[in-house]
Amino acid sequence: MARRRPNFNKTLRALIRDIAAKLPEFGHVKPTRILVVSGEARRASRGTVKPLCFRGGKSADRTGRRKPIIRIRGKRMLYCITLRPLFFRGSTAQARVETVVHELFHLSRRFDGTLHSGRRHDVLGRAFSRKLKPLVRRYLKLCPPELLSAMAHSGEVRVLQWLERPGPAYVPGTHRRVRKVYTEDQLYYGIARMVTPKPRVSREASARPKVH
C-alpha cells in the first residue's frame, strides 16, 4: 500500500505557531490569519509574502482602490505567504525554517494586513540579514526535533495551491469581471516534491572505524 502524502500545510501552520509562541519578536503574529500556498518560481526567491489589506486592516484605501478579500473557513486572511520551488527543491530543513522566519519578519507589528515599512530589503540593505540571522539561530535552538524533522522531509507532499489566483487592487466599477472574495473554492491541494540534501559527513567522522 502506497504511503499517503503528508499535508505540508499542517507542518507549516505548526511551525508558524511555534515561532510566534517562542520568539517575543513574533508575538504579534496570528497564525490563523496567514495563508500559505505553493507557487511558481520567481528568480532565486524561496518565498514571498503578500499583504492582503491596506493600513488598519481596511479593504479600500483613500483613493477607492480595493483589495480582493481572501476568506478561509469564514475567517479573513491578512497575509499570504507563497513558497517557491527552491524552497522545496533547494533547501535544507534549517534553510526552510529561515525562509518562513524571513517572511514573518516582513509583517507589520500591527499585524493589520500590511508590511513593516522599516523591514524592507531596499531600506535595510545588508542590515536586513544582520537583523534576521540572530532570530533564526535563536529559534533553531528552540525548534522541536519532530518539527525540524518534518521540515526535512524528502518526497511528495500535499500543499495548497491557487486554482484561481487573486488579482491586484482594483477600482470598483472599472472592471466587469473582478472576483471580490476568494475562498477554499479557489484553492486545491496540489503535489509538490521536496528534495532535501543529506547532511555532509566530515572526513574525520567518515574515517572513524565502525563499532560492531
C-alpha positions as CSV (number, residue, x, y, z in Angstrom):
1,M,0.0,0.0,0.0
2,A,1.4,3.4,-1.0
3,R,2.3,5.8,1.7
4,R,-0.1,8.7,1.9
5,R,1.5,12.1,1.1
6,P,1.7,14.3,4.2
7,N,-0.3,17.5,4.4
8,F,2.6,20.0,4.5
9,N,0.3,22.9,5.3
10,K,-0.3,21.3,8.8
11,T,3.5,21.3,9.3
12,L,3.8,25.0,8.2
13,R,0.9,26.0,10.5
14,A,2.6,24.2,13.4
15,L,5.9,25.9,12.6
16,I,4.4,29.4,12.5
17,R,2.5,28.8,15.8
18,D,5.7,27.7,17.4
19,I,7.7,30.7,16.1
20,A,5.0,33.1,17.4
21,A,4.9,31.3,20.8
22,K,8.7,31.1,21.4
23,L,10.1,34.3,19.9
24,P,8.8,37.5,21.6
25,E,9.7,39.4,18.4
26,F,6.8,37.5,16.7
27,G,4.3,37.6,19.5
28,H,2.1,39.8,17.4
29,V,1.7,37.1,14.7
30,K,-1.7,35.3,14.5
31,P,-1.0,32.1,12.6
32,T,-4.7,31.6,11.8
33,R,-4.8,34.8,9.7
34,I,-1.9,33.7,7.4
35,L,-2.5,31.6,4.3
36,V,0.5,29.6,3.0
37,V,0.5,28.4,-0.6
38,S,3.0,26.9,-3.1
39,G,3.6,29.0,-6.2
40,E,5.6,29.4,-9.3
41,A,9.3,30.2,-9.5
42,R,10.4,33.8,-9.1
43,R,14.1,34.1,-9.9
44,A,16.2,32.8,-6.9
45,S,13.4,33.5,-4.3
46,R,12.4,30.8,-1.9
47,G,9.4,32.6,-0.6
48,T,7.4,35.9,-0.7
49,V,4.7,37.5,1.4
50,K,1.8,39.4,0.1
51,P,-0.1,41.9,2.3
52,L,-3.9,41.5,1.9
53,C,-5.1,44.8,3.4
54,F,-4.5,48.5,3.4
55,R,-3.4,50.2,6.6
56,G,-5.6,49.4,9.5
57,G,-6.9,46.2,8.0
58,K,-9.1,48.0,5.6
59,S,-10.1,46.7,2.2
60,A,-10.1,50.1,0.5
61,D,-7.7,53.0,0.5
62,R,-8.4,56.7,0.3
63,T,-8.5,56.7,-3.5
64,G,-11.2,54.0,-3.6
65,R,-8.9,51.1,-4.6
66,R,-10.0,47.8,-3.1
67,K,-8.1,44.6,-2.5
68,P,-9.7,41.2,-3.0
69,I,-10.8,39.5,0.2
70,I,-9.4,36.0,1.0
71,R,-11.6,34.2,3.5
72,I,-10.8,30.7,4.6
73,R,-13.2,28.7,6.8
74,G,-15.1,32.0,7.3
75,K,-12.0,33.9,8.6
76,R,-10.4,36.7,6.7
77,M,-6.7,36.2,5.8
78,L,-4.4,39.1,6.4
79,Y,-1.3,37.8,4.7
80,C,-0.4,35.2,2.0
81,I,3.0,33.6,2.1
82,T,3.9,31.9,-1.2
83,L,6.7,29.3,-1.1
84,R,8.6,29.0,-4.3
85,P,10.1,25.8,-6.0
86,L,13.6,26.4,-4.5
87,F,12.0,26.1,-1.0
88,F,11.0,22.6,-1.8
89,R,13.9,21.5,-4.1
90,G,16.9,23.5,-3.0
91,S,16.8,23.9,0.8
92,T,17.7,22.1,4.0
93,A,15.3,21.9,6.9
94,Q,17.2,24.8,8.6
95,A,17.0,26.9,5.4
96,R,13.3,26.3,5.1
97,V,12.7,27.5,8.7
98,E,14.8,30.6,7.8
99,T,12.6,31.3,4.8
100,V,9.4,31.2,7.0
101,V,11.0,33.4,9.7
102,H,12.2,35.7,6.9
103,E,8.7,36.2,5.6
104,L,7.2,36.7,9.1
105,F,9.9,39.3,9.7
106,H,8.3,41.5,7.0
107,L,4.9,41.7,8.7
108,S,3.8,44.9,10.3
109,R,4.0,44.9,14.1
110,R,0.3,46.0,14.0
111,F,-0.5,42.8,12.2
112,D,-3.1,44.6,10.2
113,G,-2.5,43.1,6.8
114,T,0.3,45.4,5.8
115,L,4.1,45.1,5.8
116,H,6.6,46.7,8.1
117,S,7.9,49.8,6.3
118,G,11.3,49.6,8.1
119,R,11.9,45.9,7.3
120,R,12.1,46.2,3.5
121,H,15.2,44.9,1.7
122,D,15.6,48.3,-0.1
123,V,15.5,50.1,3.3
124,L,17.8,47.9,5.4
125,G,20.1,46.6,2.6
126,R,22.8,44.3,4.1
127,A,21.5,45.1,7.6
128,F,18.4,43.0,6.8
129,S,20.4,39.8,7.1
130,R,22.2,41.1,10.3
131,K,18.9,41.6,12.0
132,L,17.3,38.4,10.7
133,K,20.1,35.8,11.3
134,P,20.2,36.1,15.1
135,L,16.4,35.4,15.2
136,V,16.8,32.4,13.0
137,R,19.7,31.0,15.1
138,R,17.8,31.5,18.3
139,Y,14.7,29.8,17.0
140,L,16.5,26.8,15.6
141,K,17.8,26.1,19.1
142,L,14.2,26.1,20.3
143,C,12.5,24.3,17.4
144,P,11.1,20.9,18.4
145,P,13.1,18.0,16.8
146,E,9.9,16.5,15.4
147,L,9.0,19.8,13.7
148,L,12.5,20.2,12.2
149,S,12.3,16.6,11.0
150,A,9.1,17.3,9.2
151,M,10.7,20.3,7.5
152,A,13.5,17.9,6.3
153,H,11.0,15.6,4.6
154,S,12.1,14.2,1.2
155,G,9.4,13.0,-1.1
156,E,5.9,14.2,-2.3
157,V,3.7,16.3,0.0
158,R,0.3,17.9,-0.4
159,V,0.3,21.7,-0.2
160,L,-2.3,24.3,-1.0
161,Q,-2.1,26.0,-4.4
162,W,-4.3,28.5,-6.2
163,L,-6.8,27.2,-8.7
164,E,-7.6,30.9,-9.4
165,R,-5.0,33.4,-8.0
166,P,-6.3,36.7,-6.5
167,G,-5.6,39.7,-8.7
168,P,-4.2,43.1,-7.6
169,A,-6.1,46.0,-6.1
170,Y,-8.9,47.3,-8.3
171,V,-11.2,50.3,-8.6
172,P,-14.9,49.2,-8.3
173,G,-16.8,49.7,-11.5
174,T,-13.8,49.9,-13.8
175,H,-13.5,46.1,-14.2
176,R,-16.5,44.0,-15.2
177,R,-15.3,40.6,-14.0
178,V,-13.4,41.0,-10.8
179,R,-13.7,38.4,-8.1
180,K,-14.1,40.3,-4.8
181,V,-13.9,37.3,-2.4
182,Y,-11.7,34.2,-2.6
183,T,-12.4,31.2,-0.5
184,E,-11.5,27.5,-0.4
185,D,-13.2,27.1,-3.7
186,Q,-10.3,28.8,-5.4
187,L,-7.7,26.6,-3.7
188,Y,-6.8,23.0,-4.1
189,Y,-4.2,20.6,-2.6
190,G,-1.5,20.1,-5.3
191,I,1.5,17.8,-5.1
192,A,5.0,19.2,-4.5
193,R,8.1,17.1,-4.4
194,M,10.5,18.0,-1.6
195,V,14.2,17.2,-2.1
196,T,16.3,17.7,1.0
197,P,20.1,17.4,0.7
198,K,21.6,14.8,3.0
199,P,23.8,16.2,5.8
200,R,27.5,16.3,4.9
201,V,29.7,13.9,6.8
202,S,33.1,15.3,7.8
203,R,36.2,13.4,6.7
204,E,37.1,12.7,10.4
205,A,33.7,11.2,11.0
206,S,33.8,9.0,7.9
207,A,37.3,7.8,8.7
208,R,36.3,6.5,12.2
209,P,36.1,2.7,12.4
210,K,32.6,1.3,12.8
211,V,31.8,-0.3,16.2
212,H,30.1,-3.7,15.9
